[in-house]
Amino acid sequence: MPREKSERKKGERRLEILRALAGILESPRWEKITTALLAEKLDVSEAALYRHFASKAQMYEGLIEFIENSIFSLANRIAEEEADARRQAPRLVETLLAFAETNPGMVRVLTGEALVGEHERLQSRINQFFDRFEATLKQSLKLAAALEPADAAGDPAAHAAALTRYSIGCLHAYAHSGFSRKPSEALSGHWRYIG
């Protein structure tokens, strides 16, 4: 057994820690996460956690990086693959909500719930994530507006802001339902009001 541990690839334990943290965050009943709880879940000492991460905040930063990389690489793919600019914004919103359903633990990070009492730079980073998401929506909506008659185009900035706030509301509702109310369930019905 010790030999297996020594053969573990560099970074593998970090990934295990982040997966365990995300797994704990998926619990429908929210509780504050401590390094002691995380260490117990992994069956390691707290000191072992700190060999891979300098702080719990750094662990959350790892989750935020995963969220950013996942969402924005998918957003880039949508921009490249979706020829009809009018379909890009709906697909971006669908992508964020589908990501939330696939990774419910990350929803607690996106809503800031898991970051309460943690270092303030973490919430700032989530705010930056949503600013970037809104800017991505705005860009796609500008492209779509160029395809519409001038009097029907609307305001891409206001529309992007509304879609971002709608998405954030869906994430909050999903977390508060204990991950039972899927955020994408009513999207097609809501789209006629927000699209």
C-alpha positions in Angstrom: 0.0 0.0 0.0 2.7 2.6 0.8 4.3 1.9 -2.6 1.0 2.8 -4.3 1.0 6.2 -2.5 4.6 6.9 -3.5 3.8 6.1 -7.1 0.9 8.6 -7.1 1.5 11.1 -9.8 2.2 14.7 -8.8 -1.0 16.7 -8.6 -3.2 13.6 -8.3 -3.7 14.2 -4.5 -4.6 17.8 -5.1 -7.2 16.7 -7.5 -8.5 14.1 -5.0 -8.8 16.9 -2.4 -10.7 19.2 -4.8 -13.0 16.3 -5.7 -13.7 15.6 -2.1 -14.4 19.2 -1.4 -16.8 19.4 -4.3 -18.4 16.2 -3.1 -19.0 17.6 0.4 -20.5 20.8 -1.2 -23.1 18.6 -3.0 -24.8 17.6 0.2 -28.4 18.9 0.0 -28.1 20.0 3.6 -25.5 22.7 3.8 -23.0 22.9 6.6 -19.8 24.9 7.0 -16.8 22.9 5.6 -13.7 22.7 7.8 -10.4 21.2 7.0 -11.0 18.7 9.7 -14.2 17.5 7.9 -12.4 17.4 4.6 -9.4 15.5 6.1 -11.8 13.0 7.7 -13.6 12.5 4.3 -10.2 11.7 2.7 -9.0 9.7 5.6 -5.8 11.8 5.9 -4.5 14.3 8.5 -5.2 18.0 8.2 -1.4 18.4 7.8 -1.6 16.2 4.7 -4.1 18.7 3.2 -1.7 21.6 3.9 1.1 19.8 2.0 -0.9 20.3 -1.2 -2.7 23.6 -0.4 -1.5 26.5 1.7 -5.0 27.2 2.9 -8.7 26.3 2.5 -9.0 29.5 0.4 -6.5 28.0 -2.0 -8.7 24.9 -2.3 -11.7 27.1 -3.2 -9.5 28.9 -5.7 -8.9 25.5 -7.3 -12.6 25.0 -7.7 -13.1 28.4 -9.1 -10.4 27.8 -11.7 -12.2 24.6 -12.6 -15.5 26.5 -13.1 -13.8 29.2 -15.1 -11.9 26.8 -17.4 -15.0 24.7 -17.9 -17.5 27.4 -18.7 -15.2 29.6 -20.8 -13.8 26.8 -22.9 -17.4 25.8 -23.7 -18.3 29.4 -24.4 -15.4 29.6 -26.9 -16.6 26.4 -28.5 -20.1 27.8 -28.8 -18.7 31.0 -30.4 -16.7 28.9 -32.9 -19.4 26.3 -33.7 -22.7 28.2 -33.6 -23.0 29.9 -37.0 -26.3 31.7 -36.0 -25.3 34.4 -33.6 -28.9 34.5 -32.3 -28.5 31.0 -30.8 -25.2 31.8 -29.0 -26.7 33.6 -25.9 -29.3 30.9 -25.3 -26.6 28.2 -25.6 -24.4 30.1 -23.1 -27.2 30.2 -20.5 -28.0 26.5 -21.2 -24.3 25.7 -20.8 -24.0 27.4 -17.4 -27.2 25.7 -16.1 -26.2 22.3 -17.4 -22.8 22.7 -15.8 -24.6 23.4 -12.5 -26.7 20.3 -12.8 -23.7 18.1 -13.6 -21.6 19.7 -10.8 -24.0 20.7 -7.9 -21.2 21.2 -5.5 -19.9 24.0 -7.7 -23.2 25.8 -7.4 -22.5 26.6 -3.7 -19.2 28.2 -4.9 -20.9 30.1 -7.8 -23.6 31.5 -5.4 -21.0 32.4 -2.8 -22.7 30.2 -0.2 -19.6 28.1 0.3 -17.4 31.3 0.5 -19.1 32.9 3.4 -16.5 33.5 6.1 -13.7 32.7 3.7 -11.2 35.2 2.2 -12.9 38.1 0.5 -10.8 37.6 -2.7 -12.8 34.4 -3.4 -16.1 36.3 -3.6 -14.4 38.9 -5.7 -13.3 36.2 -8.1 -16.8 34.8 -8.4 -18.0 38.4 -9.1 -15.4 38.6 -11.9 -16.5 35.3 -13.3 -20.1 36.6 -13.6 -18.8 39.9 -15.1 -16.9 37.9 -17.7 -20.0 35.7 -18.4 -22.1 38.8 -18.9 -19.5 40.3 -21.2 -19.5 37.0 -23.2 -23.3 37.2 -23.4 -23.2 40.8 -24.4 -20.7 40.1 -27.3 -22.9 37.3 -28.7 -26.0 39.5 -28.3 -24.3 42.3 -30.2 -23.6 39.9 -33.0 -27.2 38.8 -33.0 -28.4 42.4 -32.9 -26.5 43.1 -36.1 -28.7 40.5 -37.8 -32.0 42.2 -36.7 -33.7 45.3 -38.1 -32.5 48.4 -36.2 -35.8 49.0 -34.5 -36.0 45.4 -33.2 -32.4 44.9 -32.1 -32.8 45.9 -28.4 -30.0 46.8 -26.0 -27.4 44.0 -25.9 -25.9 45.2 -22.6 -29.3 45.3 -20.8 -30.2 41.9 -22.2 -26.9 40.4 -21.2 -27.4 41.8 -17.6 -30.9 40.3 -17.5 -29.7 36.9 -18.7 -26.9 36.9 -16.2 -29.2 37.7 -13.3 -31.7 35.1 -14.4 -28.9 32.5 -14.5 -27.7 33.5 -11.0 -31.3 33.3 -9.7 -31.6 29.7 -11.2 -28.4 28.7 -9.4 -29.7 30.1 -6.1 -33.0 28.3 -6.5 -31.2 25.1 -7.3 -29.0 25.3 -4.2 -32.0 26.2 -2.0 -34.0 23.3 -3.2 -31.3 20.9 -2.0 -30.5 20.3 -5.7 -33.9 18.9 -6.5 -35.2 21.8 -8.7 -33.1 21.5 -11.8 -32.2 24.9 -13.2 -32.7 23.9 -16.9 -36.2 22.4 -16.4 -38.2 25.6 -17.0 -35.6 27.3 -19.3 -37.5 26.8 -22.5 -40.7 28.2 -21.0 -38.9 31.1 -19.4 -37.0 31.9 -22.6 -39.9 33.7 -24.2 -39.8 36.2 -21.3 -36.0 36.6 -21.0 -34.9 35.8 -24.6 
